[in-house]
Amino acid sequence: MKFQVNPIYREVIARHLTYGQQLAIPEPGWQWEKPDGTLDMDKMLQEFQKFWRRHSERWEEKADYTEAFPHLLLMAFLQRVLNGGGNIERDCAAGHGRMDLGIEYHQRWYIIEIKLLRDHDGAQTVREEGLEQIREYRDKMAPGAPSWLVIFDRRSKTKKKSWDERITWEHDGDVTVLGC
């Protein structure tokens, strides 16, 4: 059963859950807009990967919602960067380890799918499901919009790897796949 949430409450709850992180994220010292007025989402997400690498372990120790922590930190980062200059549409699939984000900025859409990779998951299966889900979501939300699949690898064996092995950036056809 899918519950309909009043959009105002959906926004208030998401902002409340990420408020502390938003305040702690420094103002970006780089320009996220391209000369043509579109978002430089690649640059923004590369900055997020740097931010994740530097701060995630320490911040996760203090997180109230450890299962949702990666989702919340990415939303807080995006909210802080956009800071009222755009709109973030959230489609949460609670309990399924995924979330779709649609960012509208100057009447253009950018689509992000967030997936969690846990100890009991297969990396290739999570990736394939994520690619299928983002393309389906994008085709409903904004056909042809640029899209990114962000996979947070939460497996215990991954935490033993170096950050250079954990942070990845690849292209799979029309979707950019980020590993965090």
Secondary structure in CASP SS format (residue, H / E / C, confidence):
PFRMAT SS
TARGET T0000
AUTHOR 0000-0000-0000
METHOD secondary structure of the structure
MODEL  1
M C 1.00
K C 1.00
F C 1.00
Q C 1.00
V C 1.00
N C 1.00
P H 1.00
I H 1.00
Y H 1.00
R H 1.00
E H 1.00
V H 1.00
I H 1.00
A H 1.00
R H 1.00
H H 1.00
L H 1.00
T H 1.00
Y H 1.00
G H 1.00
Q H 1.00
Q H 1.00
L H 1.00
A H 1.00
I C 1.00
P C 1.00
E C 1.00
P C 1.00
G C 1.00
W C 1.00
Q C 1.00
W C 1.00
E E 1.00
K C 1.00
P C 1.00
D C 1.00
G C 1.00
T C 1.00
L E 1.00
D C 1.00
M H 1.00
D H 1.00
K H 1.00
M H 1.00
L H 1.00
Q H 1.00
E H 1.00
F H 1.00
Q H 1.00
K H 1.00
F H 1.00
W H 1.00
R H 1.00
R H 1.00
H H 1.00
S H 1.00
E H 1.00
R H 1.00
W H 1.00
E H 1.00
E H 1.00
K H 1.00
A C 1.00
D C 1.00
Y C 1.00
T C 1.00
E C 1.00
A C 1.00
F H 1.00
P H 1.00
H H 1.00
L H 1.00
L H 1.00
L H 1.00
M H 1.00
A H 1.00
F H 1.00
L H 1.00
Q H 1.00
R H 1.00
V H 1.00
L H 1.00
N C 1.00
G C 1.00
G C 1.00
G C 1.00
N E 1.00
I E 1.00
E E 1.00
R E 1.00
D E 1.00
C E 1.00
A E 1.00
A C 1.00
G C 1.00
H C 1.00
G C 1.00
R E 1.00
M E 1.00
D E 1.00
L E 1.00
G E 1.00
I E 1.00
E E 1.00
Y E 1.00
H C 1.00
Q C 1.00
R E 1.00
W E 1.00
Y E 1.00
I E 1.00
I E 1.00
E E 1.00
I E 1.00
K E 1.00
L E 1.00
L E 1.00
R C 1.00
D C 1.00
H C 1.00
D C 1.00
G C 1.00
A H 1.00
Q H 1.00
T H 1.00
V H 1.00
R H 1.00
E H 1.00
E H 1.00
G H 1.00
L H 1.00
E H 1.00
Q H 1.00
I H 1.00
R H 1.00
E H 1.00
Y H 1.00
R H 1.00
D H 1.00
K H 1.00
M H 1.00
A C 1.00
P C 1.00
G C 1.00
A C 1.00
P C 1.00
S E 1.00
W E 1.00
L E 1.00
V E 1.00
I E 1.00
F E 1.00
D E 1.00
R C 1.00
R C 1.00
S C 1.00
K C 1.00
T H 1.00
K H 1.00
K H 1.00
K C 1.00
S C 1.00
W H 1.00
D H 1.00
E H 1.00
R H 1.00
I C 1.00
T E 1.00
W E 1.00
E E 1.00
H E 1.00
D E 1.00
G C 1.00
D C 1.00
V E 1.00
T E 1.00
V E 1.00
L E 1.00
G E 1.00
C C 1.00
END
